[in-house]
Amino acid sequence: MLNAVTERLWAEPVAAKVPKIIALFWVVKVLTTAGGEATSDYLTRYGNFVGGGLEVGVFVIGVVLQAGTTRYRAFAYWWLAFSIAIFGTGVADFIHLDLHLSYLETTVLWAAVLAGVFVLWHRYEGTLSIHSVHTRRRELFYWSTVFATFALGTALGDYTAIVLNLGFIGSCVLFGVLIVLPGIAHWKAGLGAVAAFWSSYVLTRPLGASIADYFDKPKVLSGAGIGDGPVAVTCFLAVLALVGYLTIARPDVHQGLDEAEV
């Protein structure tokens, strides 16, 4: 029985394990980043042992769910994405608060990690296209990239809001503008689709984190003062509703492997 479970968890994918990039993908992505930020901030009140343990537990469940699929499944995919948003925020905050690295240092650290993952991914696979994520190794590279973007975005959003004194609204405007530039560059200036996608993807994290921080942080910190808990619950319910729709309607499911993208 143990062998059967192991084989199931490590079975090679039979189709792409990531969604097609439709408009709703970006909406859910920003909501998961905002929800992950608020949830992790809420759990910090329970300390590194309890709060951090819960974050690790949710992340492990997400890994098991996603590893147990051989093709894209909306619920498993977005559970893992949401759990990485929570866990990635917690790791970035731990490095800043407990290891006492500055926001700039943590931003540079995670930018270097992200760059390293991209270099290794391209070196071993010859592509960074998400349409090619239909092998176990490429999936590991993909989720390593996702984790690095979440941790980087947490540090970068805090850096612009606090160190550069843009505040949370200012950071929302900044990243809201920046996130559309790769798409415009792809449309008008010939920027490659892969480069445009990952550029915008990286920016979803500081955008979502800044949105969450604005709503949940107290007014004395330039926030709206709603609180971490209510913002986390709202984002979770919104993601749950949208993922439910994606699970039923399946507008983001690949109909087959696109060999041109492999």
C-alpha angles and dihedrals in degrees: 000000000000090000091051091052092047092049090050093051093048099037114134114253117256093202140010112307097204128071128256110261106252128154092266090058090068092047093052091043093056091045092052091050092049092044093047092052093049094043094050091047089051093050093052089078088070093056133240095295101050101023094039091045091055090050091051091047094053089047093051091050089051092051092050093048094049094042090053093062127081095198137024113301115178097216096048093043096050094041088059092044091051092046091051089050089056097040095041090053090049093050093048091048092047091054091050100040103032103028091037099228113155122245089254092051093049090047091052091044095054092041088057091048091050092048090049092052091049091050093050093044093052093042095054100032104028092225141062094199114132089213087071094059096114101110127073094242094050089049090054090051090048096052092043087056091048092051092050092049092052094050092044092049093052092053094042094049091051090046095055094041099044110019097036090038095229091133122216096289091048090050091049090054093045096051092037089061096041094051094063095047096080090053091050090047090052091049100042108019104036098250108169117260093237094051091045092050096050093043091056092040092056090051094053089075101057089039093053092041092051091049091051093046091051093054099039104037120089120264092249086066093049092263132125093246098229093133138240096267099054092044091049092050093046093051092045093052092047091051091046092053094047094045088050088056092047091050092053103035096033097201090153099053117115112237091210144332112299101220091193088068098047 
